[in-house]
Amino acid sequence: MNASTLQTLILNALPGAQVSVEDVRGDGAHYTATVAATAFAGKTRVQQHRMVHAALKGHVNNNVAVAIQTVVAEK
């Protein structure tokens, strides 16, 4: 798993989102993902995070940690 793959998975699930993924330790196992999407409008923070987790489901295993920050993007 790498940052580019994570970014692509999120973008596929949330088209038009602005996604930034960083490998914070440089070990390919610890990432931060910042996602800004209009699709988050009207959703709670938990719902927003669930949307991002759903994008990664089945692709990220127990050996990869992704800290997620979400923001409602302006139209």
mmCIF file as gemmi writes it, N, C-alpha and C atoms, coordinates in Angstrom:
data_model
loop_
_atom_site.group_PDB
_atom_site.id
_atom_site.type_symbol
_atom_site.label_atom_id
_atom_site.label_alt_id
_atom_site.label_comp_id
_atom_site.label_asym_id
_atom_site.label_entity_id
_atom_site.label_seq_id
_atom_site.pdbx_PDB_ins_code
_atom_site.Cartn_x
_atom_site.Cartn_y
_atom_site.Cartn_z
_atom_site.occupancy
_atom_site.B_iso_or_equiv
_atom_site.pdbx_formal_charge
_atom_site.auth_seq_id
_atom_site.auth_asym_id
_atom_site.pdbx_PDB_model_num
ATOM 1 N N . MET Axp A 1 ? 0.854 -1.175 0 1 0 ? 1 A 1
ATOM 2 C CA . MET Axp A 1 ? 0 0 0 1 0 ? 1 A 1
ATOM 3 C C . MET Axp A 1 ? 0.897 1.235 0 1 0 ? 1 A 1
ATOM 4 N N . ASN Axp A 2 ? 0.506 2.228 -0.79 1 0 ? 2 A 1
ATOM 5 C CA . ASN Axp A 2 ? 1.242 3.483 -0.776 1 0 ? 2 A 1
ATOM 6 C C . ASN Axp A 2 ? 0.252 4.649 -0.801 1 0 ? 2 A 1
ATOM 7 N N . ALA Axp A 3 ? 0.755 5.85 -0.608 1 0 ? 3 A 1
ATOM 8 C CA . ALA Axp A 3 ? -0.093 7.037 -0.507 1 0 ? 3 A 1
ATOM 9 C C . ALA Axp A 3 ? -0.9 7.263 -1.779 1 0 ? 3 A 1
ATOM 10 N N . SER Axp A 4 ? -0.305 7.026 -2.914 1 0 ? 4 A 1
ATOM 11 C CA . SER Axp A 4 ? -0.984 7.222 -4.186 1 0 ? 4 A 1
ATOM 12 C C . SER Axp A 4 ? -2.176 6.271 -4.336 1 0 ? 4 A 1
ATOM 13 N N . THR Axp A 5 ? -2.003 5.038 -3.935 1 0 ? 5 A 1
ATOM 14 C CA . THR Axp A 5 ? -3.088 4.055 -4.001 1 0 ? 5 A 1
ATOM 15 C C . THR Axp A 5 ? -4.23 4.46 -3.081 1 0 ? 5 A 1
ATOM 16 N N . LEU Axp A 6 ? -3.911 4.877 -1.86 1 0 ? 6 A 1
ATOM 17 C CA . LEU Axp A 6 ? -4.937 5.322 -0.923 1 0 ? 6 A 1
ATOM 18 C C . LEU Axp A 6 ? -5.698 6.518 -1.496 1 0 ? 6 A 1
ATOM 19 N N . GLN Axp A 7 ? -4.981 7.455 -2.06 1 0 ? 7 A 1
ATOM 20 C CA . GLN Axp A 7 ? -5.603 8.642 -2.637 1 0 ? 7 A 1
ATOM 21 C C . GLN Axp A 7 ? -6.552 8.243 -3.765 1 0 ? 7 A 1
ATOM 22 N N . THR Axp A 8 ? -6.14 7.335 -4.627 1 0 ? 8 A 1
ATOM 23 C CA . THR Axp A 8 ? -6.971 6.879 -5.74 1 0 ? 8 A 1
ATOM 24 C C . THR Axp A 8 ? -8.233 6.19 -5.247 1 0 ? 8 A 1
ATOM 25 N N . LEU Axp A 9 ? -8.112 5.354 -4.226 1 0 ? 9 A 1
ATOM 26 C CA . LEU Axp A 9 ? -9.282 4.661 -3.675 1 0 ? 9 A 1
ATOM 27 C C . LEU Axp A 9 ? -10.31 5.66 -3.146 1 0 ? 9 A 1
ATOM 28 N N . ILE Axp A 10 ? -9.829 6.678 -2.448 1 0 ? 10 A 1
ATOM 29 C CA . ILE Axp A 10 ? -10.731 7.688 -1.891 1 0 ? 10 A 1
ATOM 30 C C . ILE Axp A 10 ? -11.371 8.507 -3.01 1 0 ? 10 A 1
ATOM 31 N N . LEU Axp A 11 ? -10.58 8.897 -3.998 1 0 ? 11 A 1
ATOM 32 C CA . LEU Axp A 11 ? -11.113 9.681 -5.115 1 0 ? 11 A 1
ATOM 33 C C . LEU Axp A 11 ? -12.14 8.892 -5.927 1 0 ? 11 A 1
ATOM 34 N N . ASN Axp A 12 ? -11.941 7.598 -6.058 1 0 ? 12 A 1
ATOM 35 C CA . ASN Axp A 12 ? -12.907 6.765 -6.781 1 0 ? 12 A 1
ATOM 36 C C . ASN Axp A 12 ? -14.254 6.738 -6.067 1 0 ? 12 A 1
ATOM 37 N N . ALA Axp A 13 ? -14.224 6.748 -4.744 1 0 ? 13 A 1
ATOM 38 C CA . ALA Axp A 13 ? -15.457 6.705 -3.957 1 0 ? 13 A 1
ATOM 39 C C . ALA Axp A 13 ? -16.083 8.085 -3.793 1 0 ? 13 A 1
ATOM 40 N N . LEU Axp A 14 ? -15.257 9.124 -3.82 1 0 ? 14 A 1
ATOM 41 C CA . LEU Axp A 14 ? -15.734 10.498 -3.616 1 0 ? 14 A 1
ATOM 42 C C . LEU Axp A 14 ? -15.231 11.379 -4.762 1 0 ? 14 A 1
ATOM 43 N N . PRO Axp A 15 ? -15.803 11.201 -5.956 1 0 ? 15 A 1
ATOM 44 C CA . PRO Axp A 15 ? -15.341 11.988 -7.109 1 0 ? 15 A 1
ATOM 45 C C . PRO Axp A 15 ? -15.425 13.492 -6.831 1 0 ? 15 A 1
ATOM 46 N N . GLY Axp A 16 ? -14.402 14.185 -7.256 1 0 ? 16 A 1
ATOM 47 C CA . GLY Axp A 16 ? -14.36 15.631 -7.071 1 0 ? 16 A 1
ATOM 48 C C . GLY Axp A 16 ? -13.798 16.074 -5.732 1 0 ? 16 A 1
ATOM 49 N N . ALA Axp A 17 ? -13.523 15.12 -4.866 1 0 ? 17 A 1
ATOM 50 C CA . ALA Axp A 17 ? -12.96 15.454 -3.556 1 0 ? 17 A 1
ATOM 51 C C . ALA Axp A 17 ? -11.519 15.939 -3.719 1 0 ? 17 A 1
ATOM 52 N N . GLN Axp A 18 ? -11.065 16.685 -2.738 1 0 ? 18 A 1
ATOM 53 C CA . GLN Axp A 18 ? -9.666 17.076 -2.661 1 0 ? 18 A 1
ATOM 54 C C . GLN Axp A 18 ? -9.047 16.168 -1.61 1 0 ? 18 A 1
ATOM 55 N N . VAL Axp A 19 ? -8.078 15.378 -2.01 1 0 ? 19 A 1
ATOM 56 C CA . VAL Axp A 19 ? -7.516 14.363 -1.122 1 0 ? 19 A 1
ATOM 57 C C . VAL Axp A 19 ? -6.006 14.533 -1.025 1 0 ? 19 A 1
ATOM 58 N N . SER Axp A 20 ? -5.53 14.546 0.201 1 0 ? 20 A 1
ATOM 59 C CA . SER Axp A 20 ? -4.1 14.599 0.467 1 0 ? 20 A 1
ATOM 60 C C . SER Axp A 20 ? -3.76 13.435 1.389 1 0 ? 20 A 1
ATOM 61 N N . VAL Axp A 21 ? -2.82 12.596 0.969 1 0 ? 21 A 1
ATOM 62 C CA . VAL Axp A 21 ? -2.41 11.448 1.785 1 0 ? 21 A 1
ATOM 63 C C . VAL Axp A 21 ? -0.912 11.534 1.994 1 0 ? 21 A 1
ATOM 64 N N . GLU Axp A 22 ? -0.497 11.358 3.234 1 0 ? 22 A 1
ATOM 65 C CA . GLU Axp A 22 ? 0.923 11.444 3.577 1 0 ? 22 A 1
ATOM 66 C C . GLU Axp A 22 ? 1.342 10.219 4.383 1 0 ? 22 A 1
ATOM 67 N N . ASP Axp A 23 ? 2.48 9.646 4.021 1 0 ? 23 A 1
ATOM 68 C CA . ASP Axp A 23 ? 3.07 8.545 4.776 1 0 ? 23 A 1
ATOM 69 C C . ASP Axp A 23 ? 3.88 9.198 5.901 1 0 ? 23 A 1
ATOM 70 N N . VAL Axp A 24 ? 3.307 9.258 7.098 1 0 ? 24 A 1
ATOM 71 C CA . VAL Axp A 24 ? 3.887 10.066 8.165 1 0 ? 24 A 1
ATOM 72 C C . VAL Axp A 24 ? 5.173 9.502 8.748 1 0 ? 24 A 1
ATOM 73 N N . ARG Axp A 25 ? 5.371 8.208 8.65 1 0 ? 25 A 1
ATOM 74 C CA . ARG Axp A 25 ? 6.607 7.618 9.188 1 0 ? 25 A 1
ATOM 75 C C . ARG Axp A 25 ? 7.551 7.137 8.1 1 0 ? 25 A 1
ATOM 76 N N . GLY Axp A 26 ? 7.08 7.166 6.864 1 0 ? 26 A 1
ATOM 77 C CA . GLY Axp A 26 ? 7.916 6.692 5.77 1 0 ? 26 A 1
ATOM 78 C C . GLY Axp A 26 ? 8.066 5.183 5.741 1 0 ? 26 A 1
ATOM 79 N N . ASP Axp A 27 ? 7.154 4.49 6.429 1 0 ? 27 A 1
ATOM 80 C CA . ASP Axp A 27 ? 7.267 3.035 6.511 1 0 ? 27 A 1
ATOM 81 C C . ASP Axp A 27 ? 6.206 2.287 5.709 1 0 ? 27 A 1
ATOM 82 N N . GLY Axp A 28 ? 5.339 3.028 5 1 0 ? 28 A 1
ATOM 83 C CA . GLY Axp A 28 ? 4.292 2.401 4.216 1 0 ? 28 A 1
ATOM 84 C C . GLY Axp A 28 ? 3.19 1.793 5.049 1 0 ? 28 A 1
ATOM 85 N N . ALA Axp A 29 ? 3.114 2.166 6.315 1 0 ? 29 A 1
ATOM 86 C CA . ALA Axp A 29 ? 2.099 1.585 7.194 1 0 ? 29 A 1
ATOM 87 C C . ALA Axp A 29 ? 1.334 2.614 8.024 1 0 ? 29 A 1
ATOM 88 N N . HIS Axp A 30 ? 1.805 3.845 8.059 1 0 ? 30 A 1
ATOM 89 C CA . HIS Axp A 30 ? 1.154 4.889 8.87 1 0 ? 30 A 1
ATOM 90 C C . HIS Axp A 30 ? 0.913 6.122 8.012 1 0 ? 30 A 1
ATOM 91 N N . TYR Axp A 31 ? -0.368 6.399 7.772 1 0 ? 31 A 1
ATOM 92 C CA . TYR Axp A 31 ? -0.739 7.492 6.882 1 0 ? 31 A 1
ATOM 93 C C . TYR Axp A 31 ? -1.693 8.464 7.555 1 0 ? 31 A 1
ATOM 94 N N . THR Axp A 32 ? -1.695 9.693 7.041 1 0 ? 32 A 1
ATOM 95 C CA . THR Axp A 32 ? -2.761 10.641 7.358 1 0 ? 32 A 1
ATOM 96 C C . THR Axp A 32 ? -3.434 10.968 6.034 1 0 ? 32 A 1
ATOM 97 N N . ALA Axp A 33 ? -4.757 11.065 6.07 1 0 ? 33 A 1
ATOM 98 C CA . ALA Axp A 33 ? -5.516 11.422 4.881 1 0 ? 33 A 1
ATOM 99 C C . ALA Axp A 33 ? -6.415 12.596 5.232 1 0 ? 33 A 1
ATOM 100 N N . THR Axp A 34 ? -6.291 13.669 4.479 1 0 ? 34 A 1
ATOM 101 C CA . THR Axp A 34 ? -7.171 14.815 4.634 1 0 ? 34 A 1
ATOM 102 C C . THR Axp A 34 ? -8.061 14.845 3.405 1 0 ? 34 A 1
ATOM 103 N N . VAL Axp A 35 ? -9.369 14.827 3.65 1 0 ? 35 A 1
ATOM 104 C CA . VAL Axp A 35 ? -10.331 14.737 2.554 1 0 ? 35 A 1
ATOM 105 C C . VAL Axp A 35 ? -11.34 15.873 2.672 1 0 ? 35 A 1
ATOM 106 N N . ALA Axp A 36 ? -11.438 16.672 1.625 1 0 ? 36 A 1
ATOM 107 C CA . ALA Axp A 36 ? -12.439 17.739 1.545 1 0 ? 36 A 1
ATOM 108 C C . ALA Axp A 36 ? -13.392 17.379 0.416 1 0 ? 36 A 1
ATOM 109 N N . ALA Axp A 37 ? -14.681 17.274 0.745 1 0 ? 37 A 1
ATOM 110 C CA . ALA Axp A 37 ? -15.65 16.873 -0.273 1 0 ? 37 A 1
ATOM 111 C C . ALA Axp A 37 ? -16.995 17.542 -0.043 1 0 ? 37 A 1
ATOM 112 N N . THR Axp A 38 ? -17.644 17.931 -1.122 1 0 ? 38 A 1
ATOM 113 C CA . THR Axp A 38 ? -18.992 18.487 -1.02 1 0 ? 38 A 1
ATOM 114 C C . THR Axp A 38 ? -19.968 17.403 -0.564 1 0 ? 38 A 1
ATOM 115 N N . ALA Axp A 39 ? -19.638 16.147 -0.804 1 0 ? 39 A 1
ATOM 116 C CA . ALA Axp A 39 ? -20.496 15.027 -0.389 1 0 ? 39 A 1
ATOM 117 C C . ALA Axp A 39 ? -20.64 14.954 1.128 1 0 ? 39 A 1
ATOM 118 N N . PHE Axp A 40 ? -19.78 15.622 1.86 1 0 ? 40 A 1
ATOM 119 C CA . PHE Axp A 40 ? -19.833 15.609 3.324 1 0 ? 40 A 1
ATOM 120 C C . PHE Axp A 40 ? -20.866 16.602 3.881 1 0 ? 40 A 1
ATOM 121 N N . ALA Axp A 41 ? -21.392 17.474 3.036 1 0 ? 41 A 1
ATOM 122 C CA . ALA Axp A 41 ? -22.35 18.49 3.501 1 0 ? 41 A 1
ATOM 123 C C . ALA Axp A 41 ? -23.554 17.827 4.165 1 0 ? 41 A 1
ATOM 124 N N . GLY Axp A 42 ? -23.888 18.318 5.35 1 0 ? 42 A 1
ATOM 125 C CA . GLY Axp A 42 ? -25.035 17.801 6.088 1 0 ? 42 A 1
ATOM 126 C C . GLY Axp A 42 ? -24.769 16.506 6.832 1 0 ? 42 A 1
ATOM 127 N N . LYS Axp A 43 ? -23.556 15.997 6.759 1 0 ? 43 A 1
ATOM 128 C CA . LYS Axp A 43 ? -23.195 14.75 7.426 1 0 ? 43 A 1
ATOM 129 C C . LYS Axp A 43 ? -22.422 15.057 8.713 1 0 ? 43 A 1
ATOM 130 N N . THR Axp A 44 ? -22.575 14.188 9.7 1 0 ? 44 A 1
ATOM 131 C CA . THR Axp A 44 ? -21.79 14.322 10.923 1 0 ? 44 A 1
ATOM 132 C C . THR Axp A 44 ? -20.357 13.909 10.628 1 0 ? 44 A 1
ATOM 133 N N . ARG Axp A 45 ? -19.463 14.252 11.526 1 0 ? 45 A 1
ATOM 134 C CA . ARG Axp A 45 ? -18.059 13.865 11.361 1 0 ? 45 A 1
ATOM 135 C C . ARG Axp A 45 ? -17.929 12.342 11.283 1 0 ? 45 A 1
ATOM 136 N N . VAL Axp A 46 ? -18.701 11.634 12.092 1 0 ? 46 A 1
ATOM 137 C CA . VAL Axp A 46 ? -18.66 10.169 12.078 1 0 ? 46 A 1
ATOM 138 C C . VAL Axp A 46 ? -19.114 9.648 10.715 1 0 ? 46 A 1
ATOM 139 N N . GLN Axp A 47 ? -20.176 10.203 10.168 1 0 ? 47 A 1
ATOM 140 C CA . GLN Axp A 47 ? -20.66 9.778 8.854 1 0 ? 47 A 1
ATOM 141 C C . GLN Axp A 47 ? -19.624 10.068 7.765 1 0 ? 47 A 1
ATOM 142 N N . GLN Axp A 48 ? -18.96 11.198 7.872 1 0 ? 48 A 1
ATOM 143 C CA . GLN Axp A 48 ? -17.915 11.547 6.907 1 0 ? 48 A 1
ATOM 144 C C . GLN Axp A 48 ? -16.779 10.534 6.959 1 0 ? 48 A 1
ATOM 145 N N . HIS Axp A 49 ? -16.358 10.192 8.161 1 0 ? 49 A 1
ATOM 146 C CA . HIS Axp A 49 ? -15.267 9.227 8.315 1 0 ? 49 A 1
ATOM 147 C C . HIS Axp A 49 ? -15.689 7.854 7.812 1 0 ? 49 A 1
ATOM 148 N N . ARG Axp A 50 ? -16.926 7.492 8.046 1 0 ? 50 A 1
ATOM 149 C CA . ARG Axp A 50 ? -17.423 6.202 7.552 1 0 ? 50 A 1
ATOM 150 C C . ARG Axp A 50 ? -17.387 6.152 6.03 1 0 ? 50 A 1
ATOM 151 N N . MET Axp A 51 ? -17.676 7.27 5.393 1 0 ? 51 A 1
ATOM 152 C CA . MET Axp A 51 ? -17.611 7.32 3.931 1 0 ? 51 A 1
ATOM 153 C C . MET Axp A 51 ? -16.184 7.063 3.438 1 0 ? 51 A 1
ATOM 154 N N . VAL Axp A 52 ? -15.206 7.625 4.126 1 0 ? 52 A 1
ATOM 155 C CA . VAL Axp A 52 ? -13.806 7.415 3.737 1 0 ? 52 A 1
ATOM 156 C C . VAL Axp A 52 ? -13.394 5.977 4.049 1 0 ? 52 A 1
ATOM 157 N N . HIS Axp A 53 ? -13.784 5.477 5.22 1 0 ? 53 A 1
ATOM 158 C CA . HIS Axp A 53 ? -13.46 4.088 5.565 1 0 ? 53 A 1
ATOM 159 C C . HIS Axp A 53 ? -14.072 3.119 4.563 1 0 ? 53 A 1
ATOM 160 N N . ALA Axp A 54 ? -15.284 3.405 4.092 1 0 ? 54 A 1
ATOM 161 C CA . ALA Axp A 54 ? -15.94 2.542 3.106 1 0 ? 54 A 1
ATOM 162 C C . ALA Axp A 54 ? -15.13 2.497 1.812 1 0 ? 54 A 1
ATOM 163 N N . ALA Axp A 55 ? -14.507 3.611 1.458 1 0 ? 55 A 1
ATOM 164 C CA . ALA Axp A 55 ? -13.683 3.664 0.249 1 0 ? 55 A 1
ATOM 165 C C . ALA Axp A 55 ? -12.446 2.769 0.377 1 0 ? 55 A 1
ATOM 166 N N . LEU Axp A 56 ? -11.972 2.604 1.597 1 0 ? 56 A 1
ATOM 167 C CA . LEU Axp A 56 ? -10.748 1.833 1.832 1 0 ? 56 A 1
ATOM 168 C C . LEU Axp A 56 ? -11.015 0.377 2.203 1 0 ? 56 A 1
ATOM 169 N N . LYS Axp A 57 ? -12.268 0.059 2.518 1 0 ? 57 A 1
ATOM 170 C CA . LYS Axp A 57 ? -12.636 -1.281 2.979 1 0 ? 57 A 1
ATOM 171 C C . LYS Axp A 57 ? -12.202 -2.338 1.964 1 0 ? 57 A 1
ATOM 172 N N . GLY Axp A 58 ? -11.575 -3.364 2.467 1 0 ? 58 A 1
ATOM 173 C CA . GLY Axp A 58 ? -11.124 -4.449 1.617 1 0 ? 58 A 1
ATOM 174 C C . GLY Axp A 58 ? -9.766 -4.208 0.976 1 0 ? 58 A 1
ATOM 175 N N . HIS Axp A 59 ? -9.269 -2.984 1.078 1 0 ? 59 A 1
ATOM 176 C CA . HIS Axp A 59 ? -7.98 -2.656 0.47 1 0 ? 59 A 1
ATOM 177 C C . HIS Axp A 59 ? -6.901 -2.398 1.515 1 0 ? 59 A 1
ATOM 178 N N . VAL Axp A 60 ? -7.316 -1.971 2.697 1 0 ? 60 A 1
ATOM 179 C CA . VAL Axp A 60 ? -6.375 -1.669 3.769 1 0 ? 60 A 1
ATOM 180 C C . VAL Axp A 60 ? -6.486 -2.782 4.805 1 0 ? 60 A 1
ATOM 181 N N . ASN Axp A 61 ? -5.353 -3.379 5.127 1 0 ? 61 A 1
ATOM 182 C CA . ASN Axp A 61 ? -5.374 -4.479 6.091 1 0 ? 61 A 1
ATOM 183 C C . ASN Axp A 61 ? -4.948 -4.004 7.48 1 0 ? 61 A 1
ATOM 184 N N . ASN Axp A 62 ? -4.835 -4.921 8.403 1 0 ? 62 A 1
ATOM 185 C CA . ASN Axp A 62 ? -4.502 -4.583 9.79 1 0 ? 62 A 1
ATOM 186 C C . ASN Axp A 62 ? -3.088 -4.045 9.957 1 0 ? 62 A 1
ATOM 187 N N . ASN Axp A 63 ? -2.275 -4.136 8.916 1 0 ? 63 A 1
ATOM 188 C CA . ASN Axp A 63 ? -0.9 -3.645 9.001 1 0 ? 63 A 1
ATOM 189 C C . ASN Axp A 63 ? -0.756 -2.193 8.546 1 0 ? 63 A 1
ATOM 190 N N . VAL Axp A 64 ? -1.884 -1.554 8.192 1 0 ? 64 A 1
ATOM 191 C CA . VAL Axp A 64 ? -1.859 -0.175 7.72 1 0 ? 64 A 1
ATOM 192 C C . VAL Axp A 64 ? -2.807 0.659 8.575 1 0 ? 64 A 1
ATOM 193 N N . ALA Axp A 65 ? -2.297 1.778 9.08 1 0 ? 65 A 1
ATOM 194 C CA . ALA Axp A 65 ? -3.112 2.702 9.878 1 0 ? 65 A 1
ATOM 195 C C . ALA Axp A 65 ? -3.293 3.996 9.084 1 0 ? 65 A 1
ATOM 196 N N . VAL Axp A 66 ? -4.547 4.458 9.029 1 0 ? 66 A 1
ATOM 197 C CA . VAL Axp A 66 ? -4.844 5.704 8.323 1 0 ? 66 A 1
ATOM 198 C C . VAL Axp A 66 ? -5.623 6.624 9.262 1 0 ? 66 A 1
ATOM 199 N N . ALA Axp A 67 ? -5.007 7.737 9.634 1 0 ? 67 A 1
ATOM 200 C CA . ALA Axp A 67 ? -5.694 8.767 10.427 1 0 ? 67 A 1
ATOM 201 C C . ALA Axp A 67 ? -6.401 9.679 9.442 1 0 ? 67 A 1
ATOM 202 N N . ILE Axp A 68 ? -7.706 9.865 9.651 1 0 ? 68 A 1
ATOM 203 C CA . ILE Axp A 68 ? -8.514 10.607 8.69 1 0 ? 68 A 1
ATOM 204 C C . ILE Axp A 68 ? -8.982 11.936 9.27 1 0 ? 68 A 1
ATOM 205 N N . GLN Axp A 69 ? -8.864 12.984 8.455 1 0 ? 69 A 1
ATOM 206 C CA . GLN Axp A 69 ? -9.425 14.286 8.777 1 0 ? 69 A 1
ATOM 207 C C . GLN Axp A 69 ? -10.328 14.66 7.614 1 0 ? 69 A 1
ATOM 208 N N . THR Axp A 70 ? -11.568 15.047 7.933 1 0 ? 70 A 1
ATOM 209 C CA . THR Axp A 70 ? -12.503 15.412 6.866 1 0 ? 70 A 1
ATOM 210 C C . THR Axp A 70 ? -12.95 16.863 7.007 1 0 ? 70 A 1
ATOM 211 N N . VAL Axp A 71 ? -13.274 17.449 5.86 1 0 ? 71 A 1
ATOM 212 C CA . VAL Axp A 71 ? -13.711 18.833 5.784 1 0 ? 71 A 1
ATOM 213 C C . VAL Axp A 71 ? -14.799 18.909 4.72 1 0 ? 71 A 1
ATOM 214 N N . VAL Axp A 72 ? -15.844 19.689 4.985 1 0 ? 72 A 1
ATOM 215 C CA . VAL Axp A 72 ? -16.867 19.915 3.965 1 0 ? 72 A 1
ATOM 216 C C . VAL Axp A 72 ? -16.313 20.948 2.985 1 0 ? 72 A 1
ATOM 217 N N . ALA Axp A 73 ? -16.185 20.542 1.72 1 0 ? 73 A 1
ATOM 218 C CA . ALA Axp A 73 ? -15.654 21.441 0.701 1 0 ? 73 A 1
ATOM 219 C C . ALA Axp A 73 ? -16.752 22.4 0.254 1 0 ? 73 A 1
ATOM 220 N N . GLU Axp A 74 ? -16.33 23.6 -0.095 1 0 ? 74 A 1
ATOM 221 C CA . GLU Axp A 74 ? -17.263 24.582 -0.635 1 0 ? 74 A 1
ATOM 222 C C . GLU Axp A 74 ? -17.505 24.268 -2.098 1 0 ? 74 A 1
ATOM 223 N N . LYS Axp A 75 ? -18.706 24.557 -2.552 1 0 ? 75 A 1
ATOM 224 C CA . LYS Axp A 75 ? -19.043 24.293 -3.953 1 0 ? 75 A 1
ATOM 225 C C . LYS Axp A 75 ? -18.407 25.296 -4.867 1 0 ? 75 A 1
